[in-house]
Amino acid sequence: MKIDFPRVCVRLIRFISADHGQSMTEYALICALMAFGATAGYKSLADGVSEVFNHISATFVSAFATGSGGSGTVSGASSAAGDGH
């Protein structure tokens, strides 16, 4: 197989001198900036989600701890132990 070096050189020079590569570089920089901004925003988003999860968890714990009778134990646990049966 014979390679036509002058033709390859001409295509390489056209590729290097073309300005469409500049717009691709700009798009890559914009994407990198957006990715950096999103990554920086995840920290505050994660803190907010954690705060909401902890609030919901505490609400469930306090609701189930009081129980329906207000004894603060799991239903039926204290009455079975106190009867001596």
PyMOL commands that place a pseudoatom at each C-alpha (Angstrom):
pseudoatom trace, name=CA, resn=MET, resi=1, chain=A, elem=C, hetatm=0, pos=[0.000, 0.000, 0.000]
pseudoatom trace, name=CA, resn=LYS, resi=2, chain=A, elem=C, hetatm=0, pos=[1.431, 3.317, -1.050]
pseudoatom trace, name=CA, resn=ILE, resi=3, chain=A, elem=C, hetatm=0, pos=[0.777, 6.431, 1.043]
pseudoatom trace, name=CA, resn=ASP, resi=4, chain=A, elem=C, hetatm=0, pos=[0.526, 9.796, -0.690]
pseudoatom trace, name=CA, resn=PHE, resi=5, chain=A, elem=C, hetatm=0, pos=[2.425, 11.961, 1.833]
pseudoatom trace, name=CA, resn=PRO, resi=6, chain=A, elem=C, hetatm=0, pos=[1.812, 15.330, 0.146]
pseudoatom trace, name=CA, resn=ARG, resi=7, chain=A, elem=C, hetatm=0, pos=[-1.924, 14.685, 0.195]
pseudoatom trace, name=CA, resn=VAL, resi=8, chain=A, elem=C, hetatm=0, pos=[-1.797, 13.641, 3.873]
pseudoatom trace, name=CA, resn=CYS, resi=9, chain=A, elem=C, hetatm=0, pos=[0.206, 16.786, 4.714]
pseudoatom trace, name=CA, resn=VAL, resi=10, chain=A, elem=C, hetatm=0, pos=[-2.317, 19.008, 2.926]
pseudoatom trace, name=CA, resn=ARG, resi=11, chain=A, elem=C, hetatm=0, pos=[-5.212, 17.420, 4.825]
pseudoatom trace, name=CA, resn=LEU, resi=12, chain=A, elem=C, hetatm=0, pos=[-3.340, 17.740, 8.104]
pseudoatom trace, name=CA, resn=ILE, resi=13, chain=A, elem=C, hetatm=0, pos=[-2.628, 21.429, 7.485]
pseudoatom trace, name=CA, resn=ARG, resi=14, chain=A, elem=C, hetatm=0, pos=[-6.281, 22.041, 6.583]
pseudoatom trace, name=CA, resn=PHE, resi=15, chain=A, elem=C, hetatm=0, pos=[-7.399, 20.256, 9.749]
pseudoatom trace, name=CA, resn=ILE, resi=16, chain=A, elem=C, hetatm=0, pos=[-5.032, 22.225, 11.978]
pseudoatom trace, name=CA, resn=SER, resi=17, chain=A, elem=C, hetatm=0, pos=[-5.880, 25.587, 10.421]
pseudoatom trace, name=CA, resn=ALA, resi=18, chain=A, elem=C, hetatm=0, pos=[-9.642, 25.030, 10.465]
pseudoatom trace, name=CA, resn=ASP, resi=19, chain=A, elem=C, hetatm=0, pos=[-11.487, 27.148, 13.019]
pseudoatom trace, name=CA, resn=HIS, resi=20, chain=A, elem=C, hetatm=0, pos=[-14.167, 24.602, 13.890]
pseudoatom trace, name=CA, resn=GLY, resi=21, chain=A, elem=C, hetatm=0, pos=[-11.804, 23.177, 16.515]
pseudoatom trace, name=CA, resn=GLN, resi=22, chain=A, elem=C, hetatm=0, pos=[-11.945, 26.467, 18.380]
pseudoatom trace, name=CA, resn=SER, resi=23, chain=A, elem=C, hetatm=0, pos=[-15.696, 26.185, 18.912]
pseudoatom trace, name=CA, resn=MET, resi=24, chain=A, elem=C, hetatm=0, pos=[-15.271, 22.623, 20.133]
pseudoatom trace, name=CA, resn=THR, resi=25, chain=A, elem=C, hetatm=0, pos=[-12.735, 23.857, 22.691]
pseudoatom trace, name=CA, resn=GLU, resi=26, chain=A, elem=C, hetatm=0, pos=[-15.146, 26.545, 23.834]
pseudoatom trace, name=CA, resn=TYR, resi=27, chain=A, elem=C, hetatm=0, pos=[-17.925, 23.973, 24.221]
pseudoatom trace, name=CA, resn=ALA, resi=28, chain=A, elem=C, hetatm=0, pos=[-15.604, 21.736, 26.231]
pseudoatom trace, name=CA, resn=LEU, resi=29, chain=A, elem=C, hetatm=0, pos=[-14.712, 24.638, 28.551]
pseudoatom trace, name=CA, resn=ILE, resi=30, chain=A, elem=C, hetatm=0, pos=[-18.392, 25.509, 29.009]
pseudoatom trace, name=CA, resn=CYS, resi=31, chain=A, elem=C, hetatm=0, pos=[-19.196, 21.871, 29.841]
pseudoatom trace, name=CA, resn=ALA, resi=32, chain=A, elem=C, hetatm=0, pos=[-16.325, 21.754, 32.330]
pseudoatom trace, name=CA, resn=LEU, resi=33, chain=A, elem=C, hetatm=0, pos=[-17.544, 24.966, 33.976]
pseudoatom trace, name=CA, resn=MET, resi=34, chain=A, elem=C, hetatm=0, pos=[-21.091, 23.595, 34.238]
pseudoatom trace, name=CA, resn=ALA, resi=35, chain=A, elem=C, hetatm=0, pos=[-19.798, 20.328, 35.707]
pseudoatom trace, name=CA, resn=PHE, resi=36, chain=A, elem=C, hetatm=0, pos=[-17.751, 22.250, 38.274]
pseudoatom trace, name=CA, resn=GLY, resi=37, chain=A, elem=C, hetatm=0, pos=[-20.773, 24.357, 39.228]
pseudoatom trace, name=CA, resn=ALA, resi=38, chain=A, elem=C, hetatm=0, pos=[-22.979, 21.295, 39.565]
pseudoatom trace, name=CA, resn=THR, resi=39, chain=A, elem=C, hetatm=0, pos=[-20.399, 19.530, 41.695]
pseudoatom trace, name=CA, resn=ALA, resi=40, chain=A, elem=C, hetatm=0, pos=[-20.079, 22.557, 43.951]
pseudoatom trace, name=CA, resn=GLY, resi=41, chain=A, elem=C, hetatm=0, pos=[-23.869, 22.723, 44.267]
pseudoatom trace, name=CA, resn=TYR, resi=42, chain=A, elem=C, hetatm=0, pos=[-24.168, 19.096, 45.301]
pseudoatom trace, name=CA, resn=LYS, resi=43, chain=A, elem=C, hetatm=0, pos=[-22.682, 19.853, 48.727]
pseudoatom trace, name=CA, resn=SER, resi=44, chain=A, elem=C, hetatm=0, pos=[-25.426, 22.279, 49.691]
pseudoatom trace, name=CA, resn=LEU, resi=45, chain=A, elem=C, hetatm=0, pos=[-28.050, 20.016, 48.143]
pseudoatom trace, name=CA, resn=ALA, resi=46, chain=A, elem=C, hetatm=0, pos=[-26.742, 17.033, 50.112]
pseudoatom trace, name=CA, resn=ASP, resi=47, chain=A, elem=C, hetatm=0, pos=[-26.807, 19.053, 53.341]
pseudoatom trace, name=CA, resn=GLY, resi=48, chain=A, elem=C, hetatm=0, pos=[-30.427, 20.058, 52.701]
pseudoatom trace, name=CA, resn=VAL, resi=49, chain=A, elem=C, hetatm=0, pos=[-31.506, 16.501, 51.926]
pseudoatom trace, name=CA, resn=SER, resi=50, chain=A, elem=C, hetatm=0, pos=[-29.711, 15.236, 55.035]
pseudoatom trace, name=CA, resn=GLU, resi=51, chain=A, elem=C, hetatm=0, pos=[-31.464, 17.844, 57.180]
pseudoatom trace, name=CA, resn=VAL, resi=52, chain=A, elem=C, hetatm=0, pos=[-34.890, 16.893, 55.811]
pseudoatom trace, name=CA, resn=PHE, resi=53, chain=A, elem=C, hetatm=0, pos=[-34.156, 13.168, 56.264]
pseudoatom trace, name=CA, resn=ASN, resi=54, chain=A, elem=C, hetatm=0, pos=[-33.074, 13.717, 59.867]
pseudoatom trace, name=CA, resn=HIS, resi=55, chain=A, elem=C, hetatm=0, pos=[-36.233, 15.738, 60.571]
pseudoatom trace, name=CA, resn=ILE, resi=56, chain=A, elem=C, hetatm=0, pos=[-38.469, 13.022, 59.100]
pseudoatom trace, name=CA, resn=SER, resi=57, chain=A, elem=C, hetatm=0, pos=[-36.546, 10.329, 60.990]
pseudoatom trace, name=CA, resn=ALA, resi=58, chain=A, elem=C, hetatm=0, pos=[-36.912, 12.200, 64.276]
pseudoatom trace, name=CA, resn=THR, resi=59, chain=A, elem=C, hetatm=0, pos=[-40.623, 12.666, 63.617]
pseudoatom trace, name=CA, resn=PHE, resi=60, chain=A, elem=C, hetatm=0, pos=[-41.085, 8.930, 63.072]
pseudoatom trace, name=CA, resn=VAL, resi=61, chain=A, elem=C, hetatm=0, pos=[-39.057, 8.061, 66.157]
pseudoatom trace, name=CA, resn=SER, resi=62, chain=A, elem=C, hetatm=0, pos=[-41.080, 10.390, 68.358]
pseudoatom trace, name=CA, resn=ALA, resi=63, chain=A, elem=C, hetatm=0, pos=[-44.370, 9.179, 66.870]
pseudoatom trace, name=CA, resn=PHE, resi=64, chain=A, elem=C, hetatm=0, pos=[-43.584, 5.494, 67.329]
pseudoatom trace, name=CA, resn=ALA, resi=65, chain=A, elem=C, hetatm=0, pos=[-41.931, 5.972, 70.727]
pseudoatom trace, name=CA, resn=THR, resi=66, chain=A, elem=C, hetatm=0, pos=[-45.109, 7.360, 72.224]
pseudoatom trace, name=CA, resn=GLY, resi=67, chain=A, elem=C, hetatm=0, pos=[-47.221, 4.599, 70.720]
pseudoatom trace, name=CA, resn=SER, resi=68, chain=A, elem=C, hetatm=0, pos=[-50.993, 4.636, 70.720]
pseudoatom trace, name=CA, resn=GLY, resi=69, chain=A, elem=C, hetatm=0, pos=[-51.279, 4.394, 74.524]
pseudoatom trace, name=CA, resn=GLY, resi=70, chain=A, elem=C, hetatm=0, pos=[-48.612, 6.951, 75.293]
pseudoatom trace, name=CA, resn=SER, resi=71, chain=A, elem=C, hetatm=0, pos=[-46.548, 4.472, 77.368]
pseudoatom trace, name=CA, resn=GLY, resi=72, chain=A, elem=C, hetatm=0, pos=[-43.378, 5.014, 75.338]
pseudoatom trace, name=CA, resn=THR, resi=73, chain=A, elem=C, hetatm=0, pos=[-42.855, 1.294, 74.731]
pseudoatom trace, name=CA, resn=VAL, resi=74, chain=A, elem=C, hetatm=0, pos=[-43.570, -1.046, 71.908]
pseudoatom trace, name=CA, resn=SER, resi=75, chain=A, elem=C, hetatm=0, pos=[-47.215, -2.127, 72.057]
pseudoatom trace, name=CA, resn=GLY, resi=76, chain=A, elem=C, hetatm=0, pos=[-47.749, -5.012, 74.445]
pseudoatom trace, name=CA, resn=ALA, resi=77, chain=A, elem=C, hetatm=0, pos=[-44.175, -5.250, 75.735]
pseudoatom trace, name=CA, resn=SER, resi=78, chain=A, elem=C, hetatm=0, pos=[-44.669, -3.611, 79.145]
pseudoatom trace, name=CA, resn=SER, resi=79, chain=A, elem=C, hetatm=0, pos=[-47.996, -5.281, 79.953]
pseudoatom trace, name=CA, resn=ALA, resi=80, chain=A, elem=C, hetatm=0, pos=[-46.669, -8.765, 79.256]
pseudoatom trace, name=CA, resn=ALA, resi=81, chain=A, elem=C, hetatm=0, pos=[-43.622, -8.217, 81.463]
pseudoatom trace, name=CA, resn=GLY, resi=82, chain=A, elem=C, hetatm=0, pos=[-45.605, -6.663, 84.317]
pseudoatom trace, name=CA, resn=ASP, resi=83, chain=A, elem=C, hetatm=0, pos=[-48.263, -9.372, 84.590]
pseudoatom trace, name=CA, resn=GLY, resi=84, chain=A, elem=C, hetatm=0, pos=[-45.858, -12.085, 85.630]
pseudoatom trace, name=CA, resn=HIS, resi=85, chain=A, elem=C, hetatm=0, pos=[-47.299, -14.553, 83.107]
for i in range(1, 85): cmd.bond("trace and resi %d" % i, "trace and resi %d" % (i + 1))
show_as sticks, trace
zoom trace
